[in-house]
Amino acid sequence: MRKLILIEMVLWLIVASLGWGQKTTVDWDHNVADFSAFKTYSWIKPVRPSPSPLMDQRIVAGIDSQLSAKGLQKVESGGDLLVTYSGGIRRETSAVATGMGGWRMGGMARIDPVVENKGTLVVDLSSGQNKSLIWRGVAADTLSDSPEKNTKKIEKALDKMFKNYPPKKK
């Protein structure tokens, strides 16, 4: 009986942990023939910057670092690419049941609400010529109360986003 309860608890932990990873997606304009033709970039003011000026600086520095590593040079204006980002935070409430036996065993359980802040970071690269969006990276993850942990999450998200930049034509 104890073994069955232990197995059920382990399975619930595994299932719950599957949703906790950072989700990152990238999309681009497949009509752009050669992304490597873009050599410079300029920043445009974010529509929805981070509510924290320090986090804003970290996001901008992280994007600058990624673009620089890809061989792009930052210029004050007139870049081949226009770069911006937006960030959002939404509160999610879920429930966690705690107690012995579980509902299958007829035991008693208590249901507690869990409130988490989910953060989303969107990075946009637009053409400097016609201002059309040509590349977008999106990352979503649960935020921490620790600025250091959130900074690491941003760095990880940007690494994932820019891993395959410039995109190859399929």
VENSUL-V646826 format. One record per residue. N is the residue number from 1. PSI is psi in radians with two decimals (* if undefined). OMEGA is omega in whole degrees, 0 to 359 (NA if undefined). NEAR is the number of other C-alpha atoms within 8 Angstrom. Layout:
N:PSI:OMEGA:NEAR
N:PSI:OMEGA:NEAR
//
This chain:
1:-0.79:179:4
2:-0.69:180:5
3:-0.73:180:6
4:-0.73:178:7
5:-0.77:179:9
6:-0.77:179:8
7:-0.75:179:8
8:-0.73:179:8
9:-0.74:179:8
10:-0.76:179:8
11:-0.74:178:8
12:-0.70:178:8
13:-0.70:179:8
14:-0.82:180:8
15:-0.75:180:8
16:-0.62:183:8
17:-0.36:180:8
18:-0.55:182:7
19:0.00:187:6
20:-0.09:183:8
21:2.76:178:7
22:2.33:179:9
23:2.21:181:7
24:2.33:176:11
25:2.67:178:8
26:2.45:175:9
27:2.71:181:7
28:2.87:177:8
29:1.93:183:8
30:-0.11:176:6
31:-0.22:177:4
32:2.03:188:7
33:-0.71:189:6
34:1.74:179:6
35:-0.40:181:8
36:-0.15:177:6
37:-0.33:178:5
38:2.14:184:9
39:-0.44:184:10
40:2.81:175:11
41:2.67:176:16
42:2.58:178:14
43:2.48:167:9
44:2.64:186:7
45:2.27:178:5
46:2.45:176:8
47:-0.74:179:6
48:1.40:179:8
49:2.98:176:9
50:2.47:178:10
51:-0.26:179:6
52:2.09:178:6
53:-0.58:178:7
54:-0.73:179:6
55:-0.64:176:10
56:-0.82:178:11
57:-0.69:181:8
58:-0.70:179:9
59:-0.83:180:9
60:-0.79:179:8
61:-0.68:179:8
62:-0.74:178:11
63:-0.76:177:9
64:-0.76:181:9
65:-0.76:180:8
66:-0.80:182:11
67:-0.68:177:10
68:-0.73:179:10
69:-0.42:178:7
70:0.07:176:8
71:0.15:179:7
72:2.51:181:11
73:2.32:179:9
74:2.30:174:10
75:2.66:183:9
76:-0.67:179:7
77:2.82:177:7
78:0.42:180:8
79:2.76:175:13
80:-0.58:177:12
81:2.56:172:12
82:2.24:186:14
83:2.38:173:12
84:2.95:176:11
85:2.85:171:12
86:2.65:181:12
87:2.60:179:11
88:2.67:178:9
89:2.30:175:8
90:2.49:179:7
91:2.30:177:8
92:2.37:178:8
93:2.29:175:8
94:3.14:181:7
95:2.52:177:8
96:2.23:178:8
97:2.27:177:8
98:2.63:179:8
99:3.13:183:9
100:2.49:172:7
101:-0.64:181:11
102:2.95:184:10
103:-0.46:180:8
104:-0.50:184:6
105:-0.04:180:6
106:0.27:181:7
107:3.11:180:10
108:2.42:178:9
109:2.66:177:11
110:2.43:179:7
111:2.13:180:8
112:2.39:176:8
113:2.52:176:8
114:2.13:180:8
115:2.19:180:8
116:2.59:173:9
117:2.12:178:11
118:2.20:180:12
119:2.53:176:12
120:2.32:177:11
121:2.21:179:11
122:2.19:177:11
123:2.20:180:11
124:2.37:172:12
125:2.17:180:12
126:2.77:177:12
127:2.32:177:12
128:-0.37:181:10
129:-0.94:185:5
130:0.09:176:5
131:0.25:180:8
132:2.51:179:6
133:2.26:180:10
134:-0.27:180:11
135:2.43:177:11
136:2.31:173:12
137:2.39:181:13
138:2.32:176:12
139:2.46:178:13
140:2.43:181:11
141:2.84:174:12
142:2.31:181:10
143:2.72:179:9
144:2.92:172:8
145:-0.17:183:5
146:2.09:177:6
147:-0.59:180:7
148:-0.75:179:6
149:-0.71:179:8
150:-0.63:177:11
151:-0.74:178:10
152:-0.64:178:8
153:-0.69:178:9
154:-0.80:179:10
155:-0.76:179:9
156:-0.76:180:8
157:-0.77:180:11
158:-0.67:176:11
159:-0.79:180:9
160:-0.77:182:8
161:-0.83:188:14
162:0.08:182:10
163:-0.78:183:6
164:0.54:174:6
165:2.39:358:7
166:2.54:180:8
167:2.59:178:7
168:2.47:177:4
169:2.34:182:6
170:*:NA:2
//
